[in-house]
Every structure is written in C-alpha cells, then in structure tokens.
Amino acid sequence: MRRINGTALVIVALVGTLGALAFPVWSYTDRAGTGEANLAAGSVPTRWGPLSAADRDLIVRVRLAGLWELPAAQQALERAPSGPMREAADHLIVGHTDLDKRVRVVARDLGVELPNQPTDQQQGWLNQMTAAGTGEDYVKTWANLLRSAHGKIFPVIGAVRNSTRNSLVRQLASDANQTVLDHITVLEKTGAVDFDAIANDSVAGTTAGPTGPPPPAAGVTPPSAPPAEPTGDIDTTSRPSPGAPGTVNTNRPEPEDPEAPPTR
C-alpha cells in the first residue's frame, strides 16, 4: 500500500512539474502584440506626424511602380501605335513622372530610402511584355499585367490614406489614388482587359462565402429607390468632382523639386 501511495505521489509530482513547464508555452502561444502596440512599435515620430511601417511601405511601392511602369509605357509607344494604347501609355508616362517627383520629395523629407531598380517580379512582367512581340498578343499582355498591378495597389492606397497619421503620406496617398484610378480607367479603354481573369485573381486563395444582397429574380423588376437628398431649403456651394464620364481629374499643383533640401 505504501508503495502504491509513493508511486502515486511521484506521478502527481511529475504531472505538476510538466504542467508548470508547459504553462508558459500554452499561455503565450500566438500572443502577438495588439494592433495598437504593433503600430506604435513600427512608427517613428516626424514633424508631420508618426510615420508607420505601412506608411513607409506605401512610399517605397509608389516609387517601385514608376520604375517598371515608365519603361512599360515607353515600350508600348514603340510597339503599339493604336489610339487607345497610345493614350494609356501617355497617361502612364505623365502620371508616374509626376508621382515619382512627389514621392521623392516625401521620401527626402521623411528620411525614407528609395529603391532604384524594380523588383524581380516587376522585371519579370517587363520580360513578359518584351517576349509578347507585337500585335494582339502584346496588347493583351501589356494591358492585363498593368491593369492587374494597378488593381492590387488600389486598395492598399486607400487603407494607408485611411489610417496614416502623417500629413505628407496622407497627401501622397491622395495623389497616388487619383493617378492609379486614372491609369485603371485608360487601361480598360484599350478593350484588352480580361475582367474574368482580374476577378478570379482577386479572390484566389480566399474561402469566405459570397455576401451581399440576393441576386435579382428573373422577370421581377424591383421598385425604384427614392432619391437620397437633403430636406428643406439647403444652400450648397460645392460641386461633384469635374471630369467627363470615363475620365479622372488629375490636375494638381506642380510638385516641389526633389533635389531641394528637406523641409525643416
């Protein structure tokens, strides 16, 4: 009986020891910092507001966009003389030349180092364009690679514009938003964008079920929705953003000289 009790005590002691050893592992498993803590840890103070890791990432990505899209646009001017392609290439050259000046000013003032070469992936896209030759295959390859890239950066710009606490990054995001939307618009006007491929690529790897209102019933016309408008006699002065349908207004003041000394 004493042997049994002694064995039981040993077992209890071992279990207790193992539990004590395991507790820190269990209790701290997947205990990453809170979102606020991670934001604070990745941010540095500047005179224009905190500069977060996401802010810095956007600055670098805006620079990278110009490094591969400018040569892509120049190539299109040489290979595809059609009207819509030339218009799209023209917009890309003008837009990214302007945006690159702006991002270099922001990077200069905030002390963010910028890359001078496109990424391997972006160089791969340029290689695909080069290998596509000329004609319809080239137009499709060119338009879809660029449209896909613009579509992926578009929500990133919006997220940073929403969350940044830095006034320089906020303005850069606003400028980039106008430029990217303009480029999406003119790329789609080429008529070569594969919207099915864009949609499928955007949900690749996701598992969530579809959401939103139910699909329309065949043969059933829903009632007209009443207008959403103010009541009473309201005096307003603003107007909707200018621009004809299918265009995006990108007019804004000229950027500063990126080679000028940082603003103090």
Accessible surface in RSA format (square Angstrom, percent):
REM  Atomic radii and reference values for relative SASA: ProtOr
REM  Chains: A
REM  Algorithm: Lee & Richards
REM  Probe-radius: 1.40
REM  Slices: 20
REM RES _ NUM      All-atoms   Total-Side   Main-Chain    Non-polar    All polar
REM                ABS   REL    ABS   REL    ABS   REL    ABS   REL    ABS   REL
RES MET A   1   168.75  87.4 129.97  86.0  38.79  92.4 110.11  93.6  58.64  77.7
RES ARG A   2   218.54  91.8 208.25 106.2  10.29  24.5  80.43 109.9 138.11  83.7
RES ARG A   3   205.89  86.4 191.52  97.6  14.37  34.2  76.95 105.2 128.94  78.1
RES ILE A   4   114.16  65.0 112.00  83.4   2.15   5.2 113.56  81.8   0.59   1.6
RES ASN A   5    75.26  51.9  73.56  71.1   1.70   4.1  21.48  51.7  53.77  52.0
RES GLY A   6    30.16  37.2   0.00   N/A  30.16  37.2  28.54  78.3   1.62   3.6
RES THR A   7    70.79  50.3  65.66  66.6   5.13  12.2  51.15  68.7  19.64  29.7
RES ALA A   8    45.72  42.0  42.28  65.2   3.44   7.8  45.38  63.9   0.35   0.9
RES LEU A   9   126.52  70.5 122.45  87.6   4.07  10.2 122.78  86.2   3.74  10.1
RES VAL A  10    88.35  58.1  85.30  77.2   3.05   7.4  88.29  76.7   0.06   0.2
RES ILE A  11    93.37  53.1  93.12  69.4   0.25   0.6  93.37  67.2   0.00   0.0
RES VAL A  12   100.85  66.4  97.01  87.8   3.84   9.2  98.92  85.9   1.93   5.2
RES ALA A  13    60.38  55.5  48.54  74.9  11.84  26.9  58.48  82.4   1.90   5.0
RES LEU A  14   107.41  59.8 107.10  76.6   0.31   0.8 107.35  75.4   0.06   0.1
RES VAL A  15    96.19  63.3  94.03  85.1   2.16   5.2  94.90  82.5   1.28   3.5
RES GLY A  16    43.30  53.4   0.00   N/A  43.30  53.4  36.34  99.7   6.96  15.6
RES THR A  17    76.08  54.1  69.37  70.3   6.72  16.0  50.21  67.4  25.87  39.1
RES LEU A  18   115.11  64.1 112.92  80.8   2.19   5.5 113.20  79.5   1.91   5.1
RES GLY A  19    39.32  48.5   0.00   N/A  39.32  48.5  34.26  94.0   5.06  11.3
RES ALA A  20    68.82  63.3  49.37  76.2  19.46  44.3  58.09  81.8  10.74  28.4
RES LEU A  21   119.60  66.6 108.63  77.7  10.98  27.6 110.49  77.6   9.12  24.5
RES ALA A  22    53.57  49.3  48.12  74.3   5.45  12.4  53.28  75.0   0.29   0.8
RES PHE A  23   117.07  58.6 112.92  69.9   4.14  10.8 117.03  71.0   0.03   0.1
RES PRO A  24    64.85  47.3  62.09  56.6   2.76  10.0  62.86  51.9   1.99  12.4
RES VAL A  25   108.98  71.7 100.22  90.7   8.76  21.1 107.43  93.3   1.55   4.2
RES TRP A  26   183.35  73.6 170.01  82.3  13.34  31.3 145.52  77.6  37.83  61.4
RES SER A  27    17.51  14.8  10.53  14.1   6.98  16.1  14.32  30.5   3.19   4.5
RES TYR A  28   145.70  68.0 131.78  75.0  13.93  36.2  84.90  63.8  60.81  75.0
RES THR A  29    88.71  63.1  69.43  70.4  19.28  46.0  68.85  92.5  19.86  30.0
RES ASP A  30   139.97  98.0 101.83 101.4  38.14  90.2  35.70  84.0 104.27 104.0
RES ARG A  31   155.25  65.2 120.55  61.5  34.70  82.6  32.74  44.8 122.51  74.2
RES ALA A  32    87.37  80.3  54.19  83.6  33.19  75.5  65.76  92.6  21.61  57.2
RES GLY A  33    43.51  53.7   0.00   N/A  43.51  53.7  24.21  66.4  19.29  43.2
RES THR A  34    89.25  63.5  79.45  80.5   9.81  23.4  80.12 107.6   9.14  13.8
RES GLY A  35    54.94  67.8   0.00   N/A  54.94  67.8  38.47 105.6  16.47  36.9
RES GLU A  36   132.56  76.1 125.65  95.1   6.91  16.4  68.20 131.9  64.36  52.5
RES ALA A  37    51.59  47.4  39.35  60.7  12.24  27.8  47.71  67.2   3.88  10.3
RES ASN A  38    83.79  57.8  73.84  71.4   9.95  24.0  26.56  63.9  57.23  55.3
RES LEU A  39    80.84  45.0  72.70  52.0   8.14  20.5  79.90  56.1   0.95   2.6
RES ALA A  40    70.14  64.5  51.70  79.8  18.44  42.0  56.86  80.1  13.28  35.2
RES ALA A  41    91.14  83.8  49.29  76.1  41.85  95.2  61.80  87.0  29.33  77.7
RES GLY A  42    21.66  26.7   0.00   N/A  21.66  26.7  20.93  57.4   0.73   1.6
RES SER A  43    22.59  19.1   7.08   9.5  15.51  35.7   7.24  15.4  15.35  21.5
RES VAL A  44    72.76  47.9  71.57  64.8   1.19   2.9  72.76  63.2   0.00   0.0
RES PRO A  45   125.40  91.4 105.39  96.1  20.01  72.7 107.87  89.1  17.53 109.0
RES THR A  46    37.64  26.8  11.84  12.0  25.80  61.5  24.54  33.0  13.10  19.8
RES ARG A  47   150.60  63.2 103.66  52.8  46.95 111.8  56.79  77.6  93.82  56.9
RES TRP A  48    43.99  17.7  32.73  15.8  11.26  26.4  27.32  14.6  16.67  27.0
RES GLY A  49    18.15  22.4   0.00   N/A  18.15  22.4  16.03  44.0   2.12   4.7
RES PRO A  50    46.26  33.7  45.40  41.4   0.86   3.1  45.40  37.5   0.86   5.3
RES LEU A  51     2.87   1.6   2.87   2.1   0.00   0.0   2.87   2.0   0.00   0.0
RES SER A  52     9.18   7.8   9.18  12.3   0.00   0.0   5.14  10.9   4.04   5.7
RES ALA A  53    54.65  50.2  48.64  75.1   6.01  13.7  49.44  69.6   5.21  13.8
RES ALA A  54    51.93  47.7  42.06  64.9   9.87  22.4  48.62  68.5   3.31   8.8
RES ASP A  55     1.62   1.1   1.62   1.6   0.00   0.0   0.00   0.0   1.62   1.6
RES ARG A  56    72.44  30.4  72.19  36.8   0.24   0.6  31.16  42.6  41.27  25.0
RES ASP A  57    66.19  46.4  59.82  59.5   6.38  15.1  22.78  53.6  43.41  43.3
RES LEU A  58     0.12   0.1   0.07   0.1   0.05   0.1   0.07   0.0   0.05   0.1
RES ILE A  59     0.00   0.0   0.00   0.0   0.00   0.0   0.00   0.0   0.00   0.0
RES VAL A  60    41.71  27.4  41.71  37.8   0.00   0.0  41.71  36.2   0.00   0.0
RES ARG A  61    85.12  35.7  81.15  41.4   3.97   9.4  17.82  24.4  67.30  40.8
RES VAL A  62     8.09   5.3   3.14   2.8   4.95  11.9   5.69   4.9   2.40   6.5
RES ARG A  63    28.96  12.2  28.87  14.7   0.08   0.2   0.30   0.4  28.66  17.4
RES LEU A  64    20.01  11.1  20.01  14.3   0.00   0.0  20.01  14.1   0.00   0.0
RES ALA A  65    18.13  16.7  17.39  26.8   0.74   1.7  18.13  25.5   0.00   0.0
RES GLY A  66     2.62   3.2   0.00   N/A   2.62   3.2   2.50   6.9   0.12   0.3
RES LEU A  67    36.87  20.5  26.25  18.8  10.62  26.7  28.84  20.3   8.03  21.6
RES TRP A  68     2.72   1.1   2.72   1.3   0.00   0.0   0.00   0.0   2.72   4.4
RES GLU A  69     6.14   3.5   6.14   4.6   0.00   0.0   0.00   0.0   6.14   5.0
RES LEU A  70    43.32  24.1  43.32  31.0   0.00   0.0  43.32  30.4   0.00   0.0
RES PRO A  71    54.54  39.7  48.65  44.3   5.89  21.4  49.93  41.2   4.61  28.6
RES ALA A  72     0.00   0.0   0.00   0.0   0.00   0.0   0.00   0.0   0.00   0.0
RES ALA A  73     0.00   0.0   0.00   0.0   0.00   0.0   0.00   0.0   0.00   0.0
RES GLN A  74   103.17  57.7 101.42  74.1   1.76   4.2  19.89  42.3  83.29  63.2
RES GLN A  75    30.32  17.0  28.01  20.5   2.31   5.5  12.81  27.3  17.50  13.3
RES ALA A  76     0.72   0.7   0.17   0.3   0.55   1.3   0.35   0.5   0.38   1.0
RES LEU A  77    53.92  30.0  43.05  30.8  10.86  27.3  43.25  30.4  10.67  28.7
RES GLU A  78   146.09  83.9 106.96  80.9  39.13  93.2  47.08  91.1  99.00  80.8
RES ARG A  79    64.09  26.9  49.57  25.3  14.51  34.6  15.00  20.5  49.09  29.8
RES ALA A  80     6.48   6.0   3.92   6.1   2.56   5.8   6.36   9.0   0.12   0.3
RES PRO A  81   109.10  79.5  94.71  86.3  14.39  52.3  94.71  78.2  14.39  89.4
RES SER A  82    54.40  46.0  43.59  58.2  10.80  24.9  49.68 105.8   4.72   6.6
RES GLY A  83    50.90  62.8   0.00   N/A  50.90  62.8  37.34 102.5  13.56  30.4
RES PRO A  84    60.28  43.9  57.41  52.3   2.87  10.4  59.30  49.0   0.98   6.1
RES MET A  85     2.67   1.4   2.50   1.7   0.18   0.4   2.67   2.3   0.00   0.0
RES ARG A  86   103.54  43.5 101.92  52.0   1.62   3.9  28.71  39.2  74.84  45.4
RES GLU A  87    61.43  35.3  54.22  41.0   7.21  17.2  29.03  56.1  32.41  26.5
RES ALA A  88     0.00   0.0   0.00   0.0   0.00   0.0   0.00   0.0   0.00   0.0
RES ALA A  89     0.00   0.0   0.00   0.0   0.00   0.0   0.00   0.0   0.00   0.0
RES ASP A  90    75.37  52.8  73.98  73.6   1.39   3.3  13.86  32.6  61.52  61.4
RES HIS A  91    55.00  30.1  50.89  35.4   4.11  10.5  34.54  35.6  20.46  23.8
RES LEU A  92     0.00   0.0   0.00   0.0   0.00   0.0   0.00   0.0   0.00   0.0
RES ILE A  93    45.50  25.9  45.50  33.9   0.00   0.0  45.50  32.8   0.00   0.0
RES VAL A  94    95.15  62.6  90.35  81.8   4.80  11.6  93.85  81.5   1.30   3.5
RES GLY A  95    11.70  14.4   0.00   N/A  11.70  14.4  11.47  31.5   0.23   0.5
RES HIS A  96     3.46   1.9   3.22   2.2   0.24   0.6   2.26   2.3   1.20   1.4
RES THR A  97    58.38  41.5  55.95  56.7   2.43   5.8  49.76  66.8   8.62  13.0
RES ASP A  98    30.27  21.2  27.07  26.9   3.21   7.6  19.05  44.8  11.22  11.2
RES LEU A  99     3.87   2.2   3.87   2.8   0.00   0.0   3.87   2.7   0.00   0.0
RES ASP A 100    21.82  15.3  20.32  20.2   1.49   3.5   7.13  16.8  14.68  14.6
RES LYS A 101    77.35  37.7  77.35  47.5   0.00   0.0  30.57  27.5  46.78  49.8
RES ARG A 102    30.39  12.8  28.03  14.3   2.36   5.6   9.83  13.4  20.57  12.5
RES VAL A 103     0.00   0.0   0.00   0.0   0.00   0.0   0.00   0.0   0.00   0.0
RES ARG A 104    70.62  29.7  67.28  34.3   3.34   8.0  24.08  32.9  46.55  28.2
RES VAL A 105    12.15   8.0  12.15  11.0   0.00   0.0  12.15  10.6   0.00   0.0
RES VAL A 106    12.12   8.0  12.06  10.9   0.06   0.1  12.12  10.5   0.00   0.0
RES ALA A 107     3.95   3.6   2.76   4.3   1.19   2.7   2.92   4.1   1.03   2.7
RES ARG A 108    46.66  19.6  25.43  13.0  21.22  50.5  35.61  48.7  11.05   6.7
RES ASP A 109    19.82  13.9   3.53   3.5  16.28  38.5   0.00   0.0  19.82  19.8
RES LEU A 110    18.80  10.5   0.02   0.0  18.78  47.2   3.41   2.4  15.39  41.4
RES GLY A 111    68.86  84.9   0.00   N/A  68.86  84.9  36.10  99.1  32.77  73.4
RES VAL A 112    20.71  13.6   8.93   8.1  11.78  28.4  13.10  11.4   7.60  20.6
RES GLU A 113   160.01  91.9 136.30 103.1  23.71  56.5  57.75 111.7 102.26  83.5
RES LEU A 114    31.81  17.7  16.38  11.7  15.43  38.8  17.18  12.1  14.64  39.4
RES PRO A 115    39.15  28.5  26.55  24.2  12.60  45.8  38.30  31.6   0.85   5.3
RES ASN A 116   107.50  74.1  91.29  88.2  16.21  39.0  25.69  61.8  81.81  79.1
RES GLN A 117   133.10  74.4 127.11  92.9   5.99  14.3  52.04 110.8  81.06  61.5
RES PRO A 118    27.48  20.0  14.02  12.8  13.46  48.9  14.02  11.6  13.46  83.6
RES THR A 119    55.66  39.6  47.01  47.7   8.65  20.6  53.21  71.5   2.45   3.7
RES ASP A 120   136.43  95.6 121.78 121.2  14.65  34.6  40.08  94.3  96.34  96.1
RES GLN A 121   118.48  66.3 105.79  77.3  12.69  30.2  37.51  79.8  80.97  61.4
RES GLN A 122    21.98  12.3  21.98  16.1   0.00   0.0   1.45   3.1  20.53  15.6
RES GLN A 123    77.58  43.4  77.58  56.7   0.00   0.0  35.18  74.9  42.40  32.2
RES GLY A 124    27.26  33.6   0.00   N/A  27.26  33.6  25.24  69.3   2.02   4.5
RES TRP A 125    48.36  19.4  48.36  23.4   0.00   0.0  31.37  16.7  16.99  27.6
RES LEU A 126    20.17  11.2  19.96  14.3   0.22   0.5  20.17  14.2   0.00   0.0
RES ASN A 127    82.60  57.0  78.10  75.5   4.50  10.8  25.51  61.4  57.09  55.2
RES GLN A 128    94.17  52.7  86.48  63.2   7.69  18.3  34.13  72.7  60.03  45.5
RES MET A 129     0.00   0.0   0.00   0.0   0.00   0.0   0.00   0.0   0.00   0.0
RES THR A 130    71.79  51.1  64.04  64.9   7.75  18.5  52.01  69.9  19.77  29.9
RES ALA A 131    90.93  83.6  51.36  79.3  39.58  90.0  62.95  88.7  27.98  74.1
RES ALA A 132    24.25  22.3   3.77   5.8  20.48  46.6  15.35  21.6   8.90  23.6
RES GLY A 133    31.45  38.8   0.00   N/A  31.45  38.8  31.45  86.3   0.00   0.0
RES THR A 134    93.69  66.6  75.94  77.0  17.75  42.3  42.83  57.5  50.85  76.9
RES GLY A 135    44.97  55.5   0.00   N/A  44.97  55.5  39.41 108.2   5.56  12.5
RES GLU A 136   119.07  68.4 104.53  79.1  14.55  34.6  45.98  88.9  73.09  59.7
RES ASP A 137    99.97  70.0  96.03  95.6   3.94   9.3  20.02  47.1  79.95  79.7
RES TYR A 138     0.42   0.2   0.42   0.2   0.00   0.0   0.42   0.3   0.00   0.0
RES VAL A 139    31.35  20.6  31.35  28.4   0.00   0.0  31.35  27.2   0.00   0.0
RES LYS A 140   101.92  49.7 101.14  62.1   0.78   1.9  55.05  49.6  46.86  49.9
RES THR A 141    36.12  25.7  28.15  28.5   7.97  19.0  15.61  21.0  20.51  31.0
RES TRP A 142     0.00   0.0   0.00   0.0   0.00   0.0   0.00   0.0   0.00   0.0
RES ALA A 143     0.00   0.0   0.00   0.0   0.00   0.0   0.00   0.0   0.00   0.0
RES ASN A 144    32.97  22.7  31.19  30.1   1.78   4.3  23.58  56.8   9.38   9.1
RES LEU A 145    31.26  17.4  28.87  20.7   2.39   6.0  29.57  20.8   1.69   4.5
RES LEU A 146     0.00   0.0   0.00   0.0   0.00   0.0   0.00   0.0   0.00   0.0
RES ARG A 147    28.80  12.1  28.80  14.7   0.00   0.0   0.00   0.0  28.80  17.5
RES SER A 148    27.34  23.1  24.34  32.5   2.99   6.9  16.68  35.5  10.66  14.9
RES ALA A 149    16.14  14.8   7.57  11.7   8.57  19.5  11.02  15.5   5.12  13.6
RES HIS A 150     2.02   1.1   1.46   1.0   0.55   1.4   1.86   1.9   0.15   0.2
RES GLY A 151    24.66  30.4   0.00   N/A  24.66  30.4  13.79  37.9  10.87  24.3
RES LYS A 152   113.71  55.5 103.38  63.4  10.33  24.6  71.76  64.6  41.95  44.7
RES ILE A 153    25.09  14.3  24.85  18.5   0.24   0.6  24.85  17.9   0.24   0.6
RES PHE A 154    62.55  31.3  59.57  36.9   2.99   7.8  59.57  36.1   2.99   8.5
RES PRO A 155    86.71  63.2  70.84  64.6  15.88  57.7  81.41  67.2   5.30  32.9
RES VAL A 156    39.98  26.3  36.98  33.5   3.00   7.2  39.91  34.7   0.07   0.2
RES ILE A 157     1.39   0.8   1.39   1.0   0.00   0.0   1.39   1.0   0.00   0.0
RES GLY A 158    35.85  44.2   0.00   N/A  35.85  44.2  30.23  83.0   5.63  12.6
RES ALA A 159    60.80  55.9  49.10  75.8  11.70  26.6  57.61  81.1   3.19   8.4
RES VAL A 160     7.17   4.7   6.93   6.3   0.25   0.6   7.17   6.2   0.01   0.0
RES ARG A 161    99.18  41.6  97.10  49.5   2.08   4.9  27.71  37.9  71.47  43.3
RES ASN A 162   130.82  90.2  99.13  95.8  31.69  76.3  25.88  62.3 104.94 101.4
RES SER A 163    71.34  60.3  48.23  64.4  23.11  53.2  43.04  91.7  28.30  39.6
RES THR A 164    10.74   7.6   0.00   0.0  10.74  25.6   3.23   4.3   7.51  11.4
RES ARG A 165   104.04  43.7  90.81  46.3  13.22  31.5  54.77  74.9  49.26  29.9
RES ASN A 166     0.00   0.0   0.00   0.0   0.00   0.0   0.00   0.0   0.00   0.0
RES SER A 167    50.59  42.8  44.52  59.4   6.07  14.0  36.42  77.6  14.17  19.9
RES LEU A 168    38.03  21.2  37.60  26.9   0.44   1.1  37.66  26.4   0.38   1.0
RES VAL A 169     0.00   0.0   0.00   0.0   0.00   0.0   0.00   0.0   0.00   0.0
RES ARG A 170    78.61  33.0  78.61  40.1   0.00   0.0  27.13  37.1  51.48  31.2
RES GLN A 171   103.88  58.1 101.40  74.1   2.47   5.9  43.95  93.6  59.93  45.5
RES LEU A 172     2.23   1.2   0.22   0.2   2.01   5.1   1.83   1.3   0.40   1.1
RES ALA A 173     0.00   0.0   0.00   0.0   0.00   0.0   0.00   0.0   0.00   0.0
RES SER A 174    34.33  29.0  29.13  38.9   5.19  12.0  24.00  51.1  10.33  14.5
RES ASP A 175     7.21   5.1   7.21   7.2   0.00   0.0   0.00   0.0   7.21   7.2
RES ALA A 176     0.54   0.5   0.54   0.8   0.00   0.0   0.54   0.8   0.00   0.0
RES ASN A 177    54.04  37.3  54.04  52.2   0.00   0.0   6.77  16.3  47.27  45.7
RES GLN A 178    53.22  29.8  52.53  38.4   0.69   1.7  20.65  44.0  32.57  24.7
RES THR A 179     2.11   1.5   1.80   1.8   0.31   0.7   1.47   2.0   0.64   1.0
RES VAL A 180     7.14   4.7   7.14   6.5   0.00   0.0   7.14   6.2   0.00   0.0
RES LEU A 181    66.46  37.0  66.46  47.5   0.00   0.0  66.46  46.7   0.00   0.0
RES ASP A 182    11.42   8.0  11.42  11.4   0.00   0.0   0.31   0.7  11.10  11.1
RES HIS A 183     0.14   0.1   0.14   0.1   0.00   0.0   0.00   0.0   0.14   0.2
RES ILE A 184    15.09   8.6  15.09  11.2   0.00   0.0  15.09  10.9   0.00   0.0
RES THR A 185    24.47  17.4  22.73  23.0   1.74   4.2  15.34  20.6   9.13  13.8
RES VAL A 186     4.99   3.3   4.29   3.9   0.70   1.7   4.29   3.7   0.70   1.9
RES LEU A 187     0.00   0.0   0.00   0.0   0.00   0.0   0.00   0.0   0.00   0.0
RES GLU A 188    56.98  32.7  44.77  33.9  12.21  29.1   9.63  18.6  47.34  38.7
RES LYS A 189   101.23  49.4  75.66  46.4  25.56  60.9  60.71  54.6  40.52  43.2
RES THR A 190    22.26  15.8   0.43   0.4  21.83  52.0   0.54   0.7  21.72  32.8
RES GLY A 191    71.17  87.8   0.00   N/A  71.17  87.8  36.92 101.3  34.26  76.7
RES ALA A 192    16.43  15.1   4.89   7.5  11.54  26.2  11.23  15.8   5.20  13.8
RES VAL A 193    15.38  10.1   0.50   0.5  14.88  35.9   0.54   0.5  14.84  40.3
RES ASP A 194    69.32  48.6  62.86  62.6   6.45  15.3  22.97  54.1  46.34  46.2
RES PHE A 195   111.25  55.7 104.04  64.4   7.21  18.8 104.34  63.3   6.92  19.8
RES ASP A 196   110.22  77.2 106.37 105.9   3.85   9.1  24.27  57.1  85.96  85.7
RES ALA A 197    49.15  45.2  39.60  61.1   9.55  21.7  45.83  64.5   3.32   8.8
RES ILE A 198    33.75  19.2  31.58  23.5   2.16   5.2  32.48  23.4   1.26   3.4
RES ALA A 199    55.57  51.1  49.35  76.2   6.22  14.2  54.39  76.6   1.19   3.1
RES ASN A 200    99.67  68.7  94.86  91.7   4.80  11.6  25.39  61.1  74.28  71.8
RES ASP A 201    65.15  45.6  50.38  50.1  14.77  34.9  21.64  50.9  43.51  43.4
RES SER A 202    80.55  68.1  45.63  60.9  34.92  80.4  44.30  94.3  36.26  50.8
RES VAL A 203    86.91  57.2  82.55  74.7   4.36  10.5  82.60  71.8   4.31  11.7
RES ALA A 204    74.64  68.6  43.64  67.3  31.00  70.5  53.25  75.0  21.39  56.7
RES GLY A 205    82.69 102.0   0.00   N/A  82.69 102.0  43.57 119.6  39.12  87.6
RES THR A 206    89.98  64.0  63.02  63.9  26.96  64.3  59.17  79.5  30.81  46.6
RES THR A 207   138.79  98.7 103.01 104.4  35.78  85.3  77.65 104.3  61.14  92.4
RES ALA A 208    94.61  87.0  60.32  93.1  34.30  78.0  71.28 100.4  23.33  61.8
RES GLY A 209    49.94  61.6   0.00   N/A  49.94  61.6  30.26  83.0  19.68  44.1
RES PRO A 210   142.36 103.8 107.80  98.3  34.56 125.6 119.83  98.9  22.52 140.0
RES THR A 211   136.37  97.0  98.80 100.2  37.57  89.5  73.53  98.8  62.84  95.0
RES GLY A 212    59.70  73.6   0.00   N/A  59.70  73.6  27.81  76.3  31.89  71.4
RES PRO A 213   125.31  91.3 101.07  92.1  24.24  88.1 107.87  89.1  17.44 108.4
RES PRO A 214   116.71  85.1  96.73  88.2  19.98  72.6 103.19  85.2  13.52  84.0
RES PRO A 215   115.58  84.2  96.91  88.3  18.68  67.9 103.31  85.3  12.27  76.2
RES PRO A 216   125.89  91.8  96.72  88.2  29.17 106.0 107.74  88.9  18.16 112.8
RES ALA A 217    62.51  57.5  44.52  68.7  18.00  40.9  52.91  74.5   9.61  25.5
RES ALA A 218   106.86  98.3  69.54 107.3  37.32  84.9  81.50 114.8  25.36  67.2
RES GLY A 219    90.32 111.4   0.00   N/A  90.32 111.4  44.76 122.8  45.56 102.0
RES VAL A 220    96.79  63.7  81.24  73.5  15.55  37.5  84.40  73.3  12.39  33.6
RES THR A 221   124.43  88.5  99.89 101.3  24.54  58.5  66.01  88.7  58.42  88.3
RES PRO A 222    96.97  70.7  86.23  78.6  10.74  39.0  89.09  73.6   7.88  49.0
RES PRO A 223   127.53  92.9 101.80  92.8  25.72  93.5 113.73  93.9  13.80  85.7
RES SER A 224   112.82  95.3  80.50 107.4  32.32  74.4  48.06 102.3  64.76  90.7
RES ALA A 225    91.12  83.8  60.85  93.9  30.26  68.8  64.70  91.1  26.42  70.0
RES PRO A 226   114.51  83.5  95.10  86.7  19.42  70.6 101.66  83.9  12.85  79.9
RES PRO A 227   101.67  74.1  74.34  67.8  27.33  99.3  86.13  71.1  15.54  96.6
RES ALA A 228   112.04 103.0  69.29 106.9  42.75  97.3  78.33 110.3  33.71  89.3
RES GLU A 229   119.88  68.8  91.61  69.3  28.27  67.3  31.23  60.4  88.65  72.4
RES PRO A 230    96.31  70.2  70.50  64.3  25.81  93.8  81.89  67.6  14.42  89.6
RES THR A 231   122.88  87.4 107.93 109.4  14.95  35.6  79.45 106.7  43.43  65.6
RES GLY A 232    72.98  90.0   0.00   N/A  72.98  90.0  41.89 115.0  31.09  69.6
RES ASP A 233   149.53 104.7 113.04 112.5  36.49  86.3  42.68 100.4 106.85 106.6
RES ILE A 234   101.55  57.8  76.40  56.9  25.15  60.6  77.96  56.1  23.59  64.0
RES ASP A 235   134.82  94.4 103.21 102.7  31.61  74.7  41.11  96.8  93.71  93.5
RES THR A 236    87.49  62.2  69.72  70.7  17.77  42.3  50.10  67.3  37.39  56.5
RES THR A 237   126.44  89.9  99.56 100.9  26.88  64.1  72.53  97.4  53.92  81.5
RES SER A 238    90.86  76.8  73.61  98.2  17.25  39.7  50.18 106.9  40.68  57.0
RES ARG A 239   179.41  75.3 150.83  76.9  28.59  68.1  71.79  98.1 107.62  65.2
RES PRO A 240   120.06  87.5  98.67  89.9  21.39  77.8 110.52  91.2   9.54  59.3
RES SER A 241   102.33  86.5  75.26 100.4  27.07  62.4  38.15  81.2  64.18  89.9
RES PRO A 242    94.36  68.8  79.63  72.6  14.73  53.6  89.12  73.6   5.25  32.6
RES GLY A 243    53.67  66.2   0.00   N/A  53.67  66.2  19.15  52.6  34.52  77.3
RES ALA A 244    64.32  59.1  49.18  75.9  15.14  34.4  55.80  78.6   8.52  22.6
RES PRO A 245   134.89  98.3 105.19  95.9  29.70 108.0 117.10  96.7  17.79 110.6
RES GLY A 246    46.38  57.2   0.00   N/A  46.38  57.2  31.69  87.0  14.69  32.9
RES THR A 247    74.28  52.8  52.29  53.0  21.99  52.4  53.89  72.4  20.39  30.8
RES VAL A 248    33.30  21.9  17.79  16.1  15.51  37.4  21.52  18.7  11.78  31.9
RES ASN A 249    49.45  34.1  36.55  35.3  12.90  31.1  15.29  36.8  34.16  33.0
RES THR A 250    49.07  34.9  38.71  39.2  10.35  24.7   8.43  11.3  40.64  61.4
RES ASN A 251   129.67  89.4 109.05 105.4  20.62  49.6  31.36  75.5  98.31  95.0
RES ARG A 252    50.11  21.0  19.79  10.1  30.32  72.2  24.24  33.1  25.87  15.7
RES PRO A 253   113.76  82.9 100.67  91.8  13.09  47.6 113.12  93.4   0.64   4.0
RES GLU A 254   149.86  86.0 126.16  95.4  23.70  56.4  63.68 123.2  86.19  70.4
RES PRO A 255    23.90  17.4   2.54   2.3  21.36  77.6   7.10   5.9  16.79 104.4
RES GLU A 256   100.25  57.6  87.18  66.0  13.07  31.1  49.08  94.9  51.17  41.8
RES ASP A 257    82.98  58.1  71.55  71.2  11.43  27.0  34.22  80.5  48.77  48.6
RES PRO A 258    20.40  14.9  11.73  10.7   8.66  31.5  11.73   9.7   8.66  53.8
RES GLU A 259   136.78  78.5 107.79  81.6  28.98  69.0  54.60 105.6  82.18  67.1
RES ALA A 260    35.69  32.8  29.21  45.1   6.48  14.8  33.85  47.7   1.85   4.9
RES PRO A 261   110.32  80.4  96.30  87.8  14.02  51.0 102.47  84.6   7.85  48.8
RES PRO A 262    45.77  33.4  39.18  35.7   6.59  24.0  39.18  32.3   6.59  40.9
RES THR A 263    62.97  44.8  52.64  53.4  10.33  24.6  46.56  62.5  16.40  24.8
RES ARG A 264   218.04  91.5 175.56  89.5  42.48 101.1  91.75 125.4 126.30  76.5
END  Absolute sums over single chains surface
CHAIN  1 A    17214.7      13499.0       3715.6      10768.4       6446.3
END  Absolute sums over all chains
TOTAL         17214.7      13499.0       3715.6      10768.4       6446.3
